[in-house]
Amino acid sequence: MARLAAKRVTVCMEGHVTGGRVVCVPRDVTHGDRCELKCAPGSFGLNCSMKCNCDNNASCDPVNGSCICAEGQSDDFCENISVPDKNQVLVVVLVSVIPTIAMIGCIVTGIVVKQRHRRSRTPERQTVNLEMTSIIETLSSWEIGKDDIRFEHMIGEGEFGHVVRGRLRVPEGYQVLVAAKSIRPDRMTASTVRDFRREMDILARIHEDKDVHPNVVKFYGVMTKSDPQYILVEYASNEELRRYLWSLRELYKTTGNGRLLERLGFACDVACGLSELTRLKIVHRDIAARNVVISDRKVAKIADFGLSRDVYTSSAYKRTNQGGEEELLPLKWMALESLRDGVYTCESDVWSYGVLLWEIASFGEEPRYAGGPMHPDVCTLLELLKKGVRLQQPENCPMSVYRIIRSCWIVNPLKRPTPDELFRRIDQMRPQRHAAHLTNHNI
């Protein structure tokens, strides 16, 4: 280290200090006039001319003569034996030990949680059964006896649920085909049971007055006294709208006939069903072509009020953590506010309806946002939507239809069209909607 004094640079030798006005202070240093000599022990200062007055084995600072106490001594004269303060020791010990204890606690907690999670199916099922019991009274009028139904074969299976076709004897004395939905016993969780109960509650609520809305799947009853429990709804011979659209796609490829009016008719049917749900203040949360069934009379009906993701194995659902609980969510059908805030309203159902209408226009293609992957996560999709990215106009889709689709994706939920408005706008595009044959109307 060097300093300037009187326009002259004095360079210290290692282990020395200067004896002039410029003082270098390397470690372990003694004084000499030109940094060439070492002072004797006990001396310090300019030319080593000053003597140290250190007692009790204290060492002398060669620069300023201060006494440096030996280890274990303290105060100005190095007389007191230094004993660590108990509180300081305690603090040091705690500071050292607490993080270790916390880390061990986290590890142990993680292990316990995992073990509990692995063993949780039995206790969880007990809790779930209590939840199911709470709604049995409200569904008592919908209870179906096991002698009134004959199960046939499985028509749907997924990660969490089964759907079996059956023949139900109704009070009028004849038999009807039904789809009996249940939760797989080995997948009985709080989440699946909540969805199952939700579907029971909603279907019972929709059918309170026993009048069946033509565009909502008919509810026949429940079997809560059986194991597993069942929800019984009407059986749709034409399966779901999505698969029907796929068949129309093949027809269009071979004949050029896309049956536009028929597809617009399905769009009107779903809008009517959605209007009924809005009137009842019921939020579906998963309006999509896969959750609409087509009757043998070619009428579209909204179905699957809670178990759609369990019954069908579909890439449309992405495993997502919301509120600390893992769920399978139909991200590409969800409204911006649902992705961002977890908010579901009748207006967010309208957003989903816009995606369904896009599916109808594209013959059942899976939605894909430009600039994003086929199966984006929540953050990726949310960023795309915030930037104004929307599903592009399908090939051969009339601009008038695409304008309606885009109106469903307005950021402000209150500015989106209502289901009734959607029905009127689409219905106006069907001037020959009452014709018996629609096959001569190409896209």
C-alpha positions, -999 to +999 in steps of 0.1 A: +000+000+000+014+034-008+003+070-001+015+104-014+032+129+008+052+160-002+049+149-038+070+119-029+060+082-030+073+060-002+071+023-009+069+000+020+087-033+021+066-062+031+063-064+068+075-028+074+061+007+078+077+040+069+092+062+096+083+095+079+051+114+075+038+087+051+029+056+071+023+022+055+004-002+076+009-038+064+001-066+088+026-078+113+046-046+109+073-027+128+087+007+122+119+018+106+130+050+090+130+038+055+110+006+060+143-013+061+146-019+099+123-038+122+115-024+156+123-045+187+093-060+205+076-035+228+085-004+207+065+015+181+061+048+164+085+069+143+120+053+142+108+028+169+113+056+194+083+049+216+079+021+241+048+000+247+032-003+282+014-036+278+011-060+307-004-095+312+012-109+281-006-085+258+011-077+225+019-042+213+005-027+181+036-016+162+017+014+146-001+031+175+012+012+206-022-001+217-023-033+236-038-064+221-049-087+248-041-123+248-069-148+241-092-151+271-084-116+285-104-084+282-107-047+293-081-019+288-054-036+309-061-071+298-068-081+335-103-097+332-108-132+321-132-131+292-162-154+297-188-157+269-221-142+278-247-170+284-273-152+264-249-148+235-240-184+237-277-193+238-284-171+208-255-185+189-266-220+197-302-213+187-292-196+155-271-226+146-296-252+157-330-238+147-324-239+109-312-275+113-343-284+133-365-266+108-349-285+079-353-318+097-389-309+105-396-301+069-381-333+057-401-353+083-433-334+075-428-342+038-423-378+045-454-380+068-475-361+043-465-385+015-472-415+037-505-401+047-513-393+011-506-429+002-527-442+030-554-415+026-578-433+004-596-451+032-600-421+056-608-398+026-634-422+015-649-421+050-651-383+048-665-386+013-692-410+023-703-385+050-705-358+023-726-381+001-749-389+030-757-352+035-774-350+001-793-384+002-823-368+018-826-341-009-824-368-035-847-393-019-875-386-045-850-395-072-838-428-057-840-457-081-842-493-068-817-519-080-846-540-091-857-514-116-826-514-137-806-539-156-771-530-165-757-541-199-722-531-210-697-503-204-698-475-228-673-451-213-642-454-190-617-429-178-592-423-151-618-418-124-652-430-137-672-455-156-704-452-177-725-483-182-755-486-205-786-499-188-824-505-192-845-487-166-882-494-160-899-461-155-931-456-134-952-455-166-943-492-170-920-492-201-882-494-203-858-467-214-821-468-222-800-449-197-763-441-191-753-450-156-723-430-143-702-440-113-669-433-097-644-461-098-640-474-062-602-472-064-604-435-074-627-423-046-613-389-036-627-357-023-624-341-057-641-368-076-669-371-051-674-334-050-679-334-088-702-364-086-723-347-059-723-315-079-737-333-109-764-349-087-774-316-072-775-297-105-794-323-124-820-325-096-823-288-095-828-285-133-855-311-131-872-298-100-905-292-118-901-326-136-903-307-170-874-316-192-857-289-212-852-303-247-816-291-248-804-305-214-798-342-210-827-359-192-822-369-156-838-402-145-825-405-109-797-417-087-788-449-069-772-438-036-778-470-017-757-491-040-720-496-042-709-479-063-734-451-065-749-441-098-763-411-117-788-422-143-793-400-174-807-405-209-787-426-233-776-408-264-773-432-294-752-407-314-727-402-286-711-368-282-712-338-306-675-339-310-675-374-325-705-366-347-686-336-360-657-359-369-680-380-390-693-349-408-657-339-415-652-372-434-684-366-453-672-331-462-639-345-475-656-370-498-687-351-509-680-314-502-712-314-481-705-299-447-741-297-435-737-262-423-774-257-414-773-289-393-742-278-375-757-243-369-788-261-356-766-278-330-752-244-320-787-231-315-796-261-294-767-256-271-774-218-268-810-227-257-797-251-232-772-226-219-800-200-216-819-224-194-788-229-171-784-191-170-820-187-160-815-212-132-782-194-123-762-226-129-727-224-141-716-255-161-678-247-162-671-271-191-692-262-222-675-281-250-684-303-279-673-334-259-699-326-233-728-322-257-747-354-267-768-358-299-801-377-295-815-401-321-836-371-333-805-351-339-811-327-310-780-314-292-782-316-254-759-302-227-746-330-205-718-338-180-723-314-152-693-326-132-677-358-143-669-352-179-632-352-173-634-384-153-654-404-178-635-396-210-597-398-214-590-366-233-560-344-240-583-315-236-577-315-198-544-305-182-534-313-147-532-281-128-529-270-092-555-245-081-559-235-045-534-261-034-555-289-049-546-307-081-573-306-108-578-315-144-589-284-162-601-277-198-577-248-201-583-240-238-620-237-232-617-215-201-623-178-200-595-154-193-609-145-159-613-182-150-576-188-158-564-157-140-587-156-110-604-190-108-638-172-113-666-191-130-698-174-141-725-176-167-704-152-187-674-175-185-697-202-199-704-179-228-666-178-235-665-216-235-695-216-258-675-195-283-648-223-283-676-249-288-689-228-318-653-228-331-653-266-328-686-268-347-672-246-375-639-266-377-656-301-377-644-309-342-608-299-344-589-295-311-583-258-305-548-245-309-537-209-303-513-194-327-478-190-312-485-215-285-481-252-280-509-277-285-513-281-248-502-249-231-500-245-193-520-218-175-493-192-176-486-196-213-522-195-223-529-165-200-501-145-216-514-153-251-549-142-242-537-110-225-519-102-257-551-105-277-544-139-293-575-158-301-584-190-320-581-182-357-609-184-382-614-221-392-610-229-429-643-224-448-659-208-418-682-180-429-671-146-415-705-140-401-701-171-379-666-162-369-677-127-358-702-144-334-674-167-321-651-137-315-678-118-296-678-146-270-642-138-262-644-102-252-622-095-222-650-077-203-674-105-193-704-081-191-699-072-228-702-107-241-735-117-257-761-136-236-772-171-246-805-157-259-786-132-281-764-159-294-794-180-303-811-152-322-780-143-342-772-179-352-809-187-359-810-158-383-784-176-404-808-205-409-835-192-433-844-228-442-841-241-406-876-257-408-867-277-439-868-314-435-837-321-455-805-301-450-781-322-469-780-300-500-766-270-481-728-269-483-705-248-463 
